[in-house]
Amino acid sequence: MNDSVHIRFSRRGDGPFWQTNATIAACTAGTVVLDGFDRPVSAEVSELKRFGPGRWTLDWEIRGRP
């Protein structure tokens, strides 16, 4: 908990288009709850990549609407 997460949002073929930071507010059963958005957001622990002591990165691909 309280570790920092650097999040990169990207679109397939376009690369990152938005980056932000969040904090891990809770961790239970392989899921973390991220604080730093307008509402709590969860992510699987397996999606996080170690970036250093107390720091993680998370890459999310945003799919366009059909």
PDBQT receptor file of N, H, CA, C and O in Angstrom, charges set to zero:
ATOM      1  N   MET A   1       0.828  -1.183   0.000  1.00  0.00    +0.000 N 
ATOM      2  CA  MET A   1       0.000   0.000   0.000  1.00  0.00    +0.000 C 
ATOM      3  C   MET A   1       0.874   1.248   0.000  1.00  0.00    +0.000 C 
ATOM      4  O   MET A   1       2.014   1.230   0.465  1.00  0.00    +0.000 OA
ATOM      5  N   ASN A   2       0.323   2.315  -0.524  1.00  0.00    +0.000 N 
ATOM      6  H   ASN A   2      -0.603   2.329  -0.901  1.00  0.00    +0.000 HD
ATOM      7  CA  ASN A   2       0.977   3.617  -0.634  1.00  0.00    +0.000 C 
ATOM      8  C   ASN A   2       2.125   3.641  -1.636  1.00  0.00    +0.000 C 
ATOM      9  O   ASN A   2       2.820   4.651  -1.741  1.00  0.00    +0.000 OA
ATOM     10  N   ASP A   3       2.344   2.549  -2.376  1.00  0.00    +0.000 N 
ATOM     11  H   ASP A   3       1.779   1.728  -2.291  1.00  0.00    +0.000 HD
ATOM     12  CA  ASP A   3       3.337   2.575  -3.444  1.00  0.00    +0.000 C 
ATOM     13  C   ASP A   3       2.816   3.444  -4.584  1.00  0.00    +0.000 C 
ATOM     14  O   ASP A   3       1.607   3.585  -4.768  1.00  0.00    +0.000 OA
ATOM     15  N   SER A   4       3.724   4.014  -5.331  1.00  0.00    +0.000 N 
ATOM     16  H   SER A   4       4.706   3.900  -5.182  1.00  0.00    +0.000 HD
ATOM     17  CA  SER A   4       3.378   4.872  -6.468  1.00  0.00    +0.000 C 
ATOM     18  C   SER A   4       3.310   4.042  -7.741  1.00  0.00    +0.000 C 
ATOM     19  O   SER A   4       4.134   3.153  -7.955  1.00  0.00    +0.000 OA
ATOM     20  N   VAL A   5       2.311   4.337  -8.595  1.00  0.00    +0.000 N 
ATOM     21  H   VAL A   5       1.641   5.059  -8.420  1.00  0.00    +0.000 HD
ATOM     22  CA  VAL A   5       2.139   3.634  -9.864  1.00  0.00    +0.000 C 
ATOM     23  C   VAL A   5       2.100   4.660 -10.986  1.00  0.00    +0.000 C 
ATOM     24  O   VAL A   5       1.283   5.581 -10.967  1.00  0.00    +0.000 OA
ATOM     25  N   HIS A   6       2.990   4.496 -11.969  1.00  0.00    +0.000 N 
ATOM     26  H   HIS A   6       3.653   3.747 -11.984  1.00  0.00    +0.000 HD
ATOM     27  CA  HIS A   6       2.983   5.346 -13.158  1.00  0.00    +0.000 C 
ATOM     28  C   HIS A   6       2.162   4.612 -14.216  1.00  0.00    +0.000 C 
ATOM     29  O   HIS A   6       2.494   3.485 -14.584  1.00  0.00    +0.000 OA
ATOM     30  N   ILE A   7       1.100   5.239 -14.703  1.00  0.00    +0.000 N 
ATOM     31  H   ILE A   7       0.830   6.154 -14.404  1.00  0.00    +0.000 HD
ATOM     32  CA  ILE A   7       0.177   4.597 -15.636  1.00  0.00    +0.000 C 
ATOM     33  C   ILE A   7       0.288   5.252 -17.006  1.00  0.00    +0.000 C 
ATOM     34  O   ILE A   7       0.240   6.476 -17.131  1.00  0.00    +0.000 OA
ATOM     35  N   ARG A   8       0.439   4.411 -18.036  1.00  0.00    +0.000 N 
ATOM     36  H   ARG A   8       0.478   3.417 -17.934  1.00  0.00    +0.000 HD
ATOM     37  CA  ARG A   8       0.477   4.895 -19.415  1.00  0.00    +0.000 C 
ATOM     38  C   ARG A   8      -0.719   4.326 -20.165  1.00  0.00    +0.000 C 
ATOM     39  O   ARG A   8      -0.917   3.112 -20.196  1.00  0.00    +0.000 OA
ATOM     40  N   PHE A   9      -1.504   5.192 -20.761  1.00  0.00    +0.000 N 
ATOM     41  H   PHE A   9      -1.343   6.179 -20.736  1.00  0.00    +0.000 HD
ATOM     42  CA  PHE A   9      -2.629   4.783 -21.590  1.00  0.00    +0.000 C 
ATOM     43  C   PHE A   9      -2.201   4.888 -23.040  1.00  0.00    +0.000 C 
ATOM     44  O   PHE A   9      -1.588   5.880 -23.434  1.00  0.00    +0.000 OA
ATOM     45  N   SER A  10      -2.516   3.876 -23.842  1.00  0.00    +0.000 N 
ATOM     46  H   SER A  10      -3.014   3.070 -23.522  1.00  0.00    +0.000 HD
ATOM     47  CA  SER A  10      -2.140   3.906 -25.254  1.00  0.00    +0.000 C 
ATOM     48  C   SER A  10      -3.264   3.318 -26.097  1.00  0.00    +0.000 C 
ATOM     49  O   SER A  10      -4.164   2.646 -25.594  1.00  0.00    +0.000 OA
ATOM     50  N   ARG A  11      -3.182   3.591 -27.382  1.00  0.00    +0.000 N 
ATOM     51  H   ARG A  11      -2.451   4.137 -27.790  1.00  0.00    +0.000 HD
ATOM     52  CA  ARG A  11      -4.089   2.989 -28.366  1.00  0.00    +0.000 C 
ATOM     53  C   ARG A  11      -3.241   2.123 -29.271  1.00  0.00    +0.000 C 
ATOM     54  O   ARG A  11      -2.110   2.478 -29.601  1.00  0.00    +0.000 OA
ATOM     55  N   ARG A  12      -3.776   1.013 -29.663  1.00  0.00    +0.000 N 
ATOM     56  H   ARG A  12      -4.695   0.725 -29.395  1.00  0.00    +0.000 HD
ATOM     57  CA  ARG A  12      -3.031   0.082 -30.516  1.00  0.00    +0.000 C 
ATOM     58  C   ARG A  12      -2.521   0.801 -31.760  1.00  0.00    +0.000 C 
ATOM     59  O   ARG A  12      -3.301   1.407 -32.496  1.00  0.00    +0.000 OA
ATOM     60  N   GLY A  13      -1.221   0.734 -31.994  1.00  0.00    +0.000 N 
ATOM     61  H   GLY A  13      -0.587   0.242 -31.396  1.00  0.00    +0.000 HD
ATOM     62  CA  GLY A  13      -0.599   1.346 -33.155  1.00  0.00    +0.000 C 
ATOM     63  C   GLY A  13      -0.237   2.813 -32.995  1.00  0.00    +0.000 C 
ATOM     64  O   GLY A  13       0.540   3.340 -33.790  1.00  0.00    +0.000 OA
ATOM     65  N   ASP A  14      -0.787   3.492 -31.976  1.00  0.00    +0.000 N 
ATOM     66  H   ASP A  14      -1.419   3.063 -31.330  1.00  0.00    +0.000 HD
ATOM     67  CA  ASP A  14      -0.513   4.915 -31.792  1.00  0.00    +0.000 C 
ATOM     68  C   ASP A  14       0.460   5.201 -30.660  1.00  0.00    +0.000 C 
ATOM     69  O   ASP A  14       0.995   6.307 -30.584  1.00  0.00    +0.000 OA
ATOM     70  N   GLY A  15       0.704   4.245 -29.783  1.00  0.00    +0.000 N 
ATOM     71  H   GLY A  15       0.269   3.346 -29.844  1.00  0.00    +0.000 HD
ATOM     72  CA  GLY A  15       1.572   4.454 -28.637  1.00  0.00    +0.000 C 
ATOM     73  C   GLY A  15       0.868   5.226 -27.537  1.00  0.00    +0.000 C 
ATOM     74  O   GLY A  15      -0.332   5.484 -27.623  1.00  0.00    +0.000 OA
ATOM     75  N   PRO A  16       1.626   5.601 -26.483  1.00  0.00    +0.000 N 
ATOM     76  CA  PRO A  16       1.023   6.304 -25.343  1.00  0.00    +0.000 C 
ATOM     77  C   PRO A  16       0.446   7.659 -25.746  1.00  0.00    +0.000 C 
ATOM     78  O   PRO A  16       1.053   8.388 -26.530  1.00  0.00    +0.000 OA
ATOM     79  N   PHE A  17      -0.729   7.994 -25.207  1.00  0.00    +0.000 N 
ATOM     80  H   PHE A  17      -1.222   7.402 -24.570  1.00  0.00    +0.000 HD
ATOM     81  CA  PHE A  17      -1.311   9.306 -25.448  1.00  0.00    +0.000 C 
ATOM     82  C   PHE A  17      -1.614  10.050 -24.164  1.00  0.00    +0.000 C 
ATOM     83  O   PHE A  17      -1.902  11.246 -24.197  1.00  0.00    +0.000 OA
ATOM     84  N   TRP A  18      -1.553   9.360 -23.027  1.00  0.00    +0.000 N 
ATOM     85  H   TRP A  18      -1.318   8.388 -23.000  1.00  0.00    +0.000 HD
ATOM     86  CA  TRP A  18      -1.803  10.035 -21.752  1.00  0.00    +0.000 C 
ATOM     87  C   TRP A  18      -1.095   9.269 -20.652  1.00  0.00    +0.000 C 
ATOM     88  O   TRP A  18      -1.108   8.038 -20.646  1.00  0.00    +0.000 OA
ATOM     89  N   GLN A  19      -0.476   9.983 -19.718  1.00  0.00    +0.000 N 
ATOM     90  H   GLN A  19      -0.465  10.983 -19.723  1.00  0.00    +0.000 HD
ATOM     91  CA  GLN A  19       0.213   9.364 -18.604  1.00  0.00    +0.000 C 
ATOM     92  C   GLN A  19      -0.190  10.064 -17.317  1.00  0.00    +0.000 C 
ATOM     93  O   GLN A  19      -0.468  11.263 -17.312  1.00  0.00    +0.000 OA
ATOM     94  N   THR A  20      -0.220   9.312 -16.231  1.00  0.00    +0.000 N 
ATOM     95  H   THR A  20       0.007   8.338 -16.235  1.00  0.00    +0.000 HD
ATOM     96  CA  THR A  20      -0.558   9.885 -14.935  1.00  0.00    +0.000 C 
ATOM     97  C   THR A  20       0.044   9.012 -13.840  1.00  0.00    +0.000 C 
ATOM     98  O   THR A  20       0.599   7.948 -14.115  1.00  0.00    +0.000 OA
ATOM     99  N   ASN A  21      -0.070   9.462 -12.622  1.00  0.00    +0.000 N 
ATOM    100  H   ASN A  21      -0.522  10.326 -12.398  1.00  0.00    +0.000 HD
ATOM    101  CA  ASN A  21       0.398   8.695 -11.471  1.00  0.00    +0.000 C 
ATOM    102  C   ASN A  21      -0.773   8.437 -10.534  1.00  0.00    +0.000 C 
ATOM    103  O   ASN A  21      -1.712   9.228 -10.457  1.00  0.00    +0.000 OA
ATOM    104  N   ALA A  22      -0.700   7.323  -9.830  1.00  0.00    +0.000 N 
ATOM    105  H   ALA A  22       0.064   6.680  -9.893  1.00  0.00    +0.000 HD
ATOM    106  CA  ALA A  22      -1.706   6.966  -8.839  1.00  0.00    +0.000 C 
ATOM    107  C   ALA A  22      -0.988   6.315  -7.663  1.00  0.00    +0.000 C 
ATOM    108  O   ALA A  22       0.213   6.048  -7.719  1.00  0.00    +0.000 OA
ATOM    109  N   THR A  23      -1.731   6.071  -6.615  1.00  0.00    +0.000 N 
ATOM    110  H   THR A  23      -2.706   6.289  -6.569  1.00  0.00    +0.000 HD
ATOM    111  CA  THR A  23      -1.204   5.428  -5.412  1.00  0.00    +0.000 C 
ATOM    112  C   THR A  23      -2.008   4.169  -5.140  1.00  0.00    +0.000 C 
ATOM    113  O   THR A  23      -3.225   4.153  -5.322  1.00  0.00    +0.000 OA
ATOM    114  N   ILE A  24      -1.332   3.115  -4.705  1.00  0.00    +0.000 N 
ATOM    115  H   ILE A  24      -0.343   3.128  -4.556  1.00  0.00    +0.000 HD
ATOM    116  CA  ILE A  24      -2.035   1.896  -4.341  1.00  0.00    +0.000 C 
ATOM    117  C   ILE A  24      -2.686   2.119  -2.980  1.00  0.00    +0.000 C 
ATOM    118  O   ILE A  24      -2.000   2.294  -1.973  1.00  0.00    +0.000 OA
ATOM    119  N   ALA A  25      -4.020   2.109  -2.963  1.00  0.00    +0.000 N 
ATOM    120  H   ALA A  25      -4.577   1.966  -3.781  1.00  0.00    +0.000 HD
ATOM    121  CA  ALA A  25      -4.775   2.349  -1.730  1.00  0.00    +0.000 C 
ATOM    122  C   ALA A  25      -5.044   1.057  -0.965  1.00  0.00    +0.000 C 
ATOM    123  O   ALA A  25      -5.131   1.071   0.263  1.00  0.00    +0.000 OA
ATOM    124  N   ALA A  26      -5.176  -0.059  -1.680  1.00  0.00    +0.000 N 
ATOM    125  H   ALA A  26      -5.105  -0.070  -2.678  1.00  0.00    +0.000 HD
ATOM    126  CA  ALA A  26      -5.456  -1.352  -1.048  1.00  0.00    +0.000 C 
ATOM    127  C   ALA A  26      -5.019  -2.468  -1.981  1.00  0.00    +0.000 C 
ATOM    128  O   ALA A  26      -4.937  -2.287  -3.196  1.00  0.00    +0.000 OA
ATOM    129  N   CYS A  27      -4.741  -3.621  -1.395  1.00  0.00    +0.000 N 
ATOM    130  H   CYS A  27      -4.808  -3.768  -0.408  1.00  0.00    +0.000 HD
ATOM    131  CA  CYS A  27      -4.344  -4.791  -2.173  1.00  0.00    +0.000 C 
ATOM    132  C   CYS A  27      -4.956  -6.023  -1.515  1.00  0.00    +0.000 C 
ATOM    133  O   CYS A  27      -4.650  -6.337  -0.365  1.00  0.00    +0.000 OA
ATOM    134  N   THR A  28      -5.822  -6.718  -2.248  1.00  0.00    +0.000 N 
ATOM    135  H   THR A  28      -6.071  -6.463  -3.183  1.00  0.00    +0.000 HD
ATOM    136  CA  THR A  28      -6.435  -7.941  -1.735  1.00  0.00    +0.000 C 
ATOM    137  C   THR A  28      -6.624  -8.942  -2.855  1.00  0.00    +0.000 C 
ATOM    138  O   THR A  28      -7.032  -8.582  -3.959  1.00  0.00    +0.000 OA
ATOM    139  N   ALA A  29      -6.328 -10.189  -2.572  1.00  0.00    +0.000 N 
ATOM    140  H   ALA A  29      -5.997 -10.481  -1.675  1.00  0.00    +0.000 HD
ATOM    141  CA  ALA A  29      -6.592 -11.310  -3.482  1.00  0.00    +0.000 C 
ATOM    142  C   ALA A  29      -6.139 -11.060  -4.920  1.00  0.00    +0.000 C 
ATOM    143  O   ALA A  29      -6.876 -11.362  -5.859  1.00  0.00    +0.000 OA
ATOM    144  N   GLY A  30      -4.946 -10.517  -5.103  1.00  0.00    +0.000 N 
ATOM    145  H   GLY A  30      -4.347 -10.271  -4.341  1.00  0.00    +0.000 HD
ATOM    146  CA  GLY A  30      -4.400 -10.319  -6.446  1.00  0.00    +0.000 C 
ATOM    147  C   GLY A  30      -4.890  -9.090  -7.177  1.00  0.00    +0.000 C 
ATOM    148  O   GLY A  30      -4.607  -8.921  -8.363  1.00  0.00    +0.000 OA
ATOM    149  N   THR A  31      -5.626  -8.223  -6.485  1.00  0.00    +0.000 N 
ATOM    150  H   THR A  31      -5.856  -8.360  -5.522  1.00  0.00    +0.000 HD
ATOM    151  CA  THR A  31      -6.149  -6.996  -7.085  1.00  0.00    +0.000 C 
ATOM    152  C   THR A  31      -5.721  -5.801  -6.252  1.00  0.00    +0.000 C 
ATOM    153  O   THR A  31      -5.763  -5.845  -5.022  1.00  0.00    +0.000 OA
ATOM    154  N   VAL A  32      -5.306  -4.725  -6.929  1.00  0.00    +0.000 N 
ATOM    155  H   VAL A  32      -5.272  -4.689  -7.928  1.00  0.00    +0.000 HD
ATOM    156  CA  VAL A  32      -4.990  -3.477  -6.231  1.00  0.00    +0.000 C 
ATOM    157  C   VAL A  32      -6.066  -2.448  -6.546  1.00  0.00    +0.000 C 
ATOM    158  O   VAL A  32      -6.651  -2.456  -7.630  1.00  0.00    +0.000 OA
ATOM    159  N   VAL A  33      -6.320  -1.567  -5.592  1.00  0.00    +0.000 N 
ATOM    160  H   VAL A  33      -5.845  -1.561  -4.712  1.00  0.00    +0.000 HD
ATOM    161  CA  VAL A  33      -7.215  -0.439  -5.799  1.00  0.00    +0.000 C 
ATOM    162  C   VAL A  33      -6.339   0.795  -5.891  1.00  0.00    +0.000 C 
ATOM    163  O   VAL A  33      -5.559   1.076  -4.981  1.00  0.00    +0.000 OA
ATOM    164  N   LEU A  34      -6.463   1.539  -6.991  1.00  0.00    +0.000 N 
ATOM    165  H   LEU A  34      -7.096   1.311  -7.730  1.00  0.00    +0.000 HD
ATOM    166  CA  LEU A  34      -5.638   2.718  -7.235  1.00  0.00    +0.000 C 
ATOM    167  C   LEU A  34      -6.398   3.979  -6.861  1.00  0.00    +0.000 C 
ATOM    168  O   LEU A  34      -7.566   4.145  -7.211  1.00  0.00    +0.000 OA
ATOM    169  N   ASP A  35      -5.719   4.863  -6.147  1.00  0.00    +0.000 N 
ATOM    170  H   ASP A  35      -4.770   4.728  -5.862  1.00  0.00    +0.000 HD
ATOM    171  CA  ASP A  35      -6.282   6.145  -5.744  1.00  0.00    +0.000 C 
ATOM    172  C   ASP A  35      -5.557   7.232  -6.527  1.00  0.00    +0.000 C 
ATOM    173  O   ASP A  35      -4.337   7.175  -6.680  1.00  0.00    +0.000 OA
ATOM    174  N   GLY A  36      -6.285   8.207  -7.017  1.00  0.00    +0.000 N 
ATOM    175  H   GLY A  36      -7.276   8.253  -6.893  1.00  0.00    +0.000 HD
ATOM    176  CA  GLY A  36      -5.691   9.286  -7.782  1.00  0.00    +0.000 C 
ATOM    177  C   GLY A  36      -6.561   9.678  -8.965  1.00  0.00    +0.000 C 
ATOM    178  O   GLY A  36      -6.257  10.625  -9.690  1.00  0.00    +0.000 OA
ATOM    179  N   PHE A  37      -7.636   8.945  -9.148  1.00  0.00    +0.000 N 
ATOM    180  H   PHE A  37      -7.883   8.175  -8.559  1.00  0.00    +0.000 HD
ATOM    181  CA  PHE A  37      -8.625   9.248 -10.173  1.00  0.00    +0.000 C 
ATOM    182  C   PHE A  37      -9.850   9.837  -9.480  1.00  0.00    +0.000 C 
ATOM    183  O   PHE A  37      -9.855   9.991  -8.259  1.00  0.00    +0.000 OA
ATOM    184  N   ASP A  38     -10.878  10.164 -10.240  1.00  0.00    +0.000 N 
ATOM    185  H   ASP A  38     -10.874  10.038 -11.232  1.00  0.00    +0.000 HD
ATOM    186  CA  ASP A  38     -12.090  10.706  -9.623  1.00  0.00    +0.000 C 
ATOM    187  C   ASP A  38     -12.907   9.630  -8.904  1.00  0.00    +0.000 C 
ATOM    188  O   ASP A  38     -13.850   9.946  -8.178  1.00  0.00    +0.000 OA
ATOM    189  N   ARG A  39     -12.545   8.360  -9.107  1.00  0.00    +0.000 N 
ATOM    190  H   ARG A  39     -11.779   8.104  -9.696  1.00  0.00    +0.000 HD
ATOM    191  CA  ARG A  39     -13.162   7.248  -8.375  1.00  0.00    +0.000 C 
ATOM    192  C   ARG A  39     -12.123   6.137  -8.278  1.00  0.00    +0.000 C 
ATOM    193  O   ARG A  39     -11.175   6.113  -9.064  1.00  0.00    +0.000 OA
ATOM    194  N   PRO A  40     -12.283   5.216  -7.325  1.00  0.00    +0.000 N 
ATOM    195  CA  PRO A  40     -11.318   4.116  -7.203  1.00  0.00    +0.000 C 
ATOM    196  C   PRO A  40     -11.310   3.250  -8.457  1.00  0.00    +0.000 C 
ATOM    197  O   PRO A  40     -12.358   2.970  -9.038  1.00  0.00    +0.000 OA
ATOM    198  N   VAL A  41     -10.129   2.836  -8.861  1.00  0.00    +0.000 N 
ATOM    199  H   VAL A  41      -9.278   3.064  -8.389  1.00  0.00    +0.000 HD
ATOM    200  CA  VAL A  41      -9.945   1.991 -10.036  1.00  0.00    +0.000 C 
ATOM    201  C   VAL A  41      -9.161   0.768  -9.598  1.00  0.00    +0.000 C 
ATOM    202  O   VAL A  41      -8.198   0.885  -8.839  1.00  0.00    +0.000 OA
ATOM    203  N   SER A  42      -9.565  -0.409 -10.073  1.00  0.00    +0.000 N 
ATOM    204  H   SER A  42     -10.347  -0.503 -10.689  1.00  0.00    +0.000 HD
ATOM    205  CA  SER A  42      -8.835  -1.615  -9.692  1.00  0.00    +0.000 C 
ATOM    206  C   SER A  42      -8.038  -2.155 -10.878  1.00  0.00    +0.000 C 
ATOM    207  O   SER A  42      -8.370  -1.914 -12.038  1.00  0.00    +0.000 OA
ATOM    208  N   ALA A  43      -6.979  -2.890 -10.551  1.00  0.00    +0.000 N 
ATOM    209  H   ALA A  43      -6.709  -3.086  -9.609  1.00  0.00    +0.000 HD
ATOM    210  CA  ALA A  43      -6.125  -3.520 -11.558  1.00  0.00    +0.000 C 
ATOM    211  C   ALA A  43      -5.594  -4.821 -10.969  1.00  0.00    +0.000 C 
ATOM    212  O   ALA A  43      -5.467  -4.961  -9.752  1.00  0.00    +0.000 OA
ATOM    213  N   GLU A  44      -5.292  -5.754 -11.832  1.00  0.00    +0.000 N 
ATOM    214  H   GLU A  44      -5.395  -5.641 -12.820  1.00  0.00    +0.000 HD
ATOM    215  CA  GLU A  44      -4.708  -7.020 -11.395  1.00  0.00    +0.000 C 
ATOM    216  C   GLU A  44      -3.235  -6.793 -11.027  1.00  0.00    +0.000 C 
ATOM    217  O   GLU A  44      -2.519  -6.076 -11.726  1.00  0.00    +0.000 OA
ATOM    218  N   VAL A  45      -2.801  -7.398  -9.948  1.00  0.00    +0.000 N 
ATOM    219  H   VAL A  45      -3.382  -7.981  -9.381  1.00  0.00    +0.000 HD
ATOM    220  CA  VAL A  45      -1.407  -7.272  -9.514  1.00  0.00    +0.000 C 
ATOM    221  C   VAL A  45      -0.473  -7.748 -10.624  1.00  0.00    +0.000 C 
ATOM    222  O   VAL A  45       0.613  -7.196 -10.797  1.00  0.00    +0.000 OA
ATOM    223  N   SER A  46      -0.885  -8.763 -11.372  1.00  0.00    +0.000 N 
ATOM    224  H   SER A  46      -1.767  -9.212 -11.232  1.00  0.00    +0.000 HD
ATOM    225  CA  SER A  46      -0.045  -9.303 -12.442  1.00  0.00    +0.000 C 
ATOM    226  C   SER A  46       0.218  -8.294 -13.560  1.00  0.00    +0.000 C 
ATOM    227  O   SER A  46       1.155  -8.479 -14.337  1.00  0.00    +0.000 OA
ATOM    228  N   GLU A  47      -0.588  -7.227 -13.661  1.00  0.00    +0.000 N 
ATOM    229  H   GLU A  47      -1.349  -7.076 -13.029  1.00  0.00    +0.000 HD
ATOM    230  CA  GLU A  47      -0.385  -6.194 -14.679  1.00  0.00    +0.000 C 
ATOM    231  C   GLU A  47       0.718  -5.206 -14.302  1.00  0.00    +0.000 C 
ATOM    232  O   GLU A  47       1.261  -4.521 -15.169  1.00  0.00    +0.000 OA
ATOM    233  N   LEU A  48       1.049  -5.131 -13.017  1.00  0.00    +0.000 N 
ATOM    234  H   LEU A  48       0.608  -5.687 -12.313  1.00  0.00    +0.000 HD
ATOM    235  CA  LEU A  48       2.050  -4.170 -12.537  1.00  0.00    +0.000 C 
ATOM    236  C   LEU A  48       3.456  -4.669 -12.830  1.00  0.00    +0.000 C 
ATOM    237  O   LEU A  48       3.740  -5.860 -12.701  1.00  0.00    +0.000 OA
ATOM    238  N   LYS A  49       4.335  -3.754 -13.226  1.00  0.00    +0.000 N 
ATOM    239  H   LYS A  49       4.105  -2.786 -13.331  1.00  0.00    +0.000 HD
ATOM    240  CA  LYS A  49       5.742  -4.074 -13.454  1.00  0.00    +0.000 C 
ATOM    241  C   LYS A  49       6.577  -3.254 -12.477  1.00  0.00    +0.000 C 
ATOM    242  O   LYS A  49       6.364  -2.050 -12.335  1.00  0.00    +0.000 OA
ATOM    243  N   ARG A  50       7.511  -3.892 -11.813  1.00  0.00    +0.000 N 
ATOM    244  H   ARG A  50       7.683  -4.870 -11.929  1.00  0.00    +0.000 HD
ATOM    245  CA  ARG A  50       8.371  -3.230 -10.828  1.00  0.00    +0.000 C 
ATOM    246  C   ARG A  50       9.212  -2.180 -11.521  1.00  0.00    +0.000 C 
ATOM    247  O   ARG A  50       9.817  -2.457 -12.556  1.00  0.00    +0.000 OA
ATOM    248  N   PHE A  51       9.261  -0.965 -10.964  1.00  0.00    +0.000 N 
ATOM    249  H   PHE A  51       8.769  -0.740 -10.123  1.00  0.00    +0.000 HD
ATOM    250  CA  PHE A  51      10.047   0.133 -11.520  1.00  0.00    +0.000 C 
ATOM    251  C   PHE A  51      11.133   0.581 -10.554  1.00  0.00    +0.000 C 
ATOM    252  O   PHE A  51      11.994   1.385 -10.911  1.00  0.00    +0.000 OA
ATOM    253  N   GLY A  52      11.096   0.066  -9.341  1.00  0.00    +0.000 N 
ATOM    254  H   GLY A  52      10.396  -0.588  -9.051  1.00  0.00    +0.000 HD
ATOM    255  CA  GLY A  52      12.055   0.416  -8.304  1.00  0.00    +0.000 C 
ATOM    256  C   GLY A  52      11.391   0.253  -6.947  1.00  0.00    +0.000 C 
ATOM    257  O   GLY A  52      10.236  -0.165  -6.870  1.00  0.00    +0.000 OA
ATOM    258  N   PRO A  53      12.104   0.578  -5.880  1.00  0.00    +0.000 N 
ATOM    259  CA  PRO A  53      11.517   0.437  -4.546  1.00  0.00    +0.000 C 
ATOM    260  C   PRO A  53      10.264   1.311  -4.386  1.00  0.00    +0.000 C 
ATOM    261  O   PRO A  53      10.328   2.533  -4.520  1.00  0.00    +0.000 OA
ATOM    262  N   GLY A  54       9.139   0.671  -4.101  1.00  0.00    +0.000 N 
ATOM    263  H   GLY A  54       9.087  -0.321  -3.992  1.00  0.00    +0.000 HD
ATOM    264  CA  GLY A  54       7.899   1.411  -3.885  1.00  0.00    +0.000 C 
ATOM    265  C   GLY A  54       7.315   2.046  -5.130  1.00  0.00    +0.000 C 
ATOM    266  O   GLY A  54       6.440   2.907  -5.034  1.00  0.00    +0.000 OA
ATOM    267  N   ARG A  55       7.793   1.627  -6.316  1.00  0.00    +0.000 N 
ATOM    268  H   ARG A  55       8.504   0.927  -6.394  1.00  0.00    +0.000 HD
ATOM    269  CA  ARG A  55       7.312   2.225  -7.576  1.00  0.00    +0.000 C 
ATOM    270  C   ARG A  55       6.975   1.124  -8.571  1.00  0.00    +0.000 C 
ATOM    271  O   ARG A  55       7.658   0.102  -8.644  1.00  0.00    +0.000 OA
ATOM    272  N   TRP A  56       5.913   1.349  -9.335  1.00  0.00    +0.000 N 
ATOM    273  H   TRP A  56       5.358   2.179  -9.276  1.00  0.00    +0.000 HD
ATOM    274  CA  TRP A  56       5.435   0.390 -10.316  1.00  0.00    +0.000 C 
ATOM    275  C   TRP A  56       5.037   1.118 -11.591  1.00  0.00    +0.000 C 
ATOM    276  O   TRP A  56       4.789   2.324 -11.570  1.00  0.00    +0.000 OA
ATOM    277  N   THR A  57       4.975   0.392 -12.695  1.00  0.00    +0.000 N 
ATOM    278  H   THR A  57       5.176  -0.588 -12.711  1.00  0.00    +0.000 HD
ATOM    279  CA  THR A  57       4.403   0.939 -13.933  1.00  0.00    +0.000 C 
ATOM    280  C   THR A  57       3.236   0.053 -14.339  1.00  0.00    +0.000 C 
ATOM    281  O   THR A  57       3.184  -1.132 -14.008  1.00  0.00    +0.000 OA
ATOM    282  N   LEU A  58       2.315   0.649 -15.054  1.00  0.00    +0.000 N 
ATOM    283  H   LEU A  58       2.357   1.611 -15.323  1.00  0.00    +0.000 HD
ATOM    284  CA  LEU A  58       1.127  -0.055 -15.517  1.00  0.00    +0.000 C 
ATOM    285  C   LEU A  58       0.784   0.486 -16.894  1.00  0.00    +0.000 C 
ATOM    286  O   LEU A  58       0.604   1.692 -17.063  1.00  0.00    +0.000 OA
ATOM    287  N   ASP A  59       0.693  -0.393 -17.874  1.00  0.00    +0.000 N 
ATOM    288  H   ASP A  59       0.840  -1.373 -17.737  1.00  0.00    +0.000 HD
ATOM    289  CA  ASP A  59       0.345   0.000 -19.243  1.00  0.00    +0.000 C 
ATOM    290  C   ASP A  59      -1.049  -0.519 -19.565  1.00  0.00    +0.000 C 
ATOM    291  O   ASP A  59      -1.314  -1.718 -19.488  1.00  0.00    +0.000 OA
ATOM    292  N   TRP A  60      -1.930   0.398 -19.923  1.00  0.00    +0.000 N 
ATOM    293  H   TRP A  60      -1.715   1.373 -19.985  1.00  0.00    +0.000 HD
ATOM    294  CA  TRP A  60      -3.294   0.024 -20.313  1.00  0.00    +0.000 C 
ATOM    295  C   TRP A  60      -3.534   0.438 -21.742  1.00  0.00    +0.000 C 
ATOM    296  O   TRP A  60      -3.267   1.575 -22.131  1.00  0.00    +0.000 OA
ATOM    297  N   GLU A  61      -4.045  -0.504 -22.526  1.00  0.00    +0.000 N 
ATOM    298  H   GLU A  61      -4.262  -1.428 -22.211  1.00  0.00    +0.000 HD
ATOM    299  CA  GLU A  61      -4.408  -0.207 -23.908  1.00  0.00    +0.000 C 
ATOM    300  C   GLU A  61      -5.890   0.148 -23.942  1.00  0.00    +0.000 C 
ATOM    301  O   GLU A  61      -6.727  -0.606 -23.445  1.00  0.00    +0.000 OA
ATOM    302  N   ILE A  62      -6.208   1.291 -24.525  1.00  0.00    +0.000 N 
ATOM    303  H   ILE A  62      -5.528   1.904 -24.928  1.00  0.00    +0.000 HD
ATOM    304  CA  ILE A  62      -7.577   1.761 -24.658  1.00  0.00    +0.000 C 
ATOM    305  C   ILE A  62      -8.061   1.370 -26.042  1.00  0.00    +0.000 C 
ATOM    306  O   ILE A  62      -7.432   1.702 -27.047  1.00  0.00    +0.000 OA
ATOM    307  N   ARG A  63      -9.165   0.673 -26.087  1.00  0.00    +0.000 N 
ATOM    308  H   ARG A  63      -9.675   0.403 -25.271  1.00  0.00    +0.000 HD
ATOM    309  CA  ARG A  63      -9.739   0.292 -27.388  1.00  0.00    +0.000 C 
ATOM    310  C   ARG A  63     -10.773   1.303 -27.801  1.00  0.00    +0.000 C 
ATOM    311  O   ARG A  63     -11.538   1.802 -26.975  1.00  0.00    +0.000 OA
ATOM    312  N   GLY A  64     -10.794   1.607 -29.093  1.00  0.00    +0.000 N 
ATOM    313  H   GLY A  64     -10.173   1.202 -29.764  1.00  0.00    +0.000 HD
ATOM    314  CA  GLY A  64     -11.776   2.545 -29.622  1.00  0.00    +0.000 C 
ATOM    315  C   GLY A  64     -13.174   1.960 -29.590  1.00  0.00    +0.000 C 
ATOM    316  O   GLY A  64     -13.343   0.743 -29.527  1.00  0.00    +0.000 OA
ATOM    317  N   ARG A  65     -14.155   2.807 -29.633  1.00  0.00    +0.000 N 
ATOM    318  H   ARG A  65     -14.018   3.796 -29.684  1.00  0.00    +0.000 HD
ATOM    319  CA  ARG A  65     -15.541   2.349 -29.691  1.00  0.00    +0.000 C 
ATOM    320  C   ARG A  65     -15.832   1.805 -31.072  1.00  0.00    +0.000 C 
ATOM    321  O   ARG A  65     -15.310   2.325 -32.058  1.00  0.00    +0.000 OA
ATOM    322  N   PRO A  66     -16.666   0.754 -31.170  1.00  0.00    +0.000 N 
ATOM    323  CA  PRO A  66     -16.975   0.164 -32.484  1.00  0.00    +0.000 C 
ATOM    324  C   PRO A  66     -17.755   1.119 -33.375  1.00  0.00    +0.000 C 
ATOM    325  O   PRO A  66     -18.089   0.772 -34.508  1.00  0.00    +0.000 OA
TER     326      PRO A  66
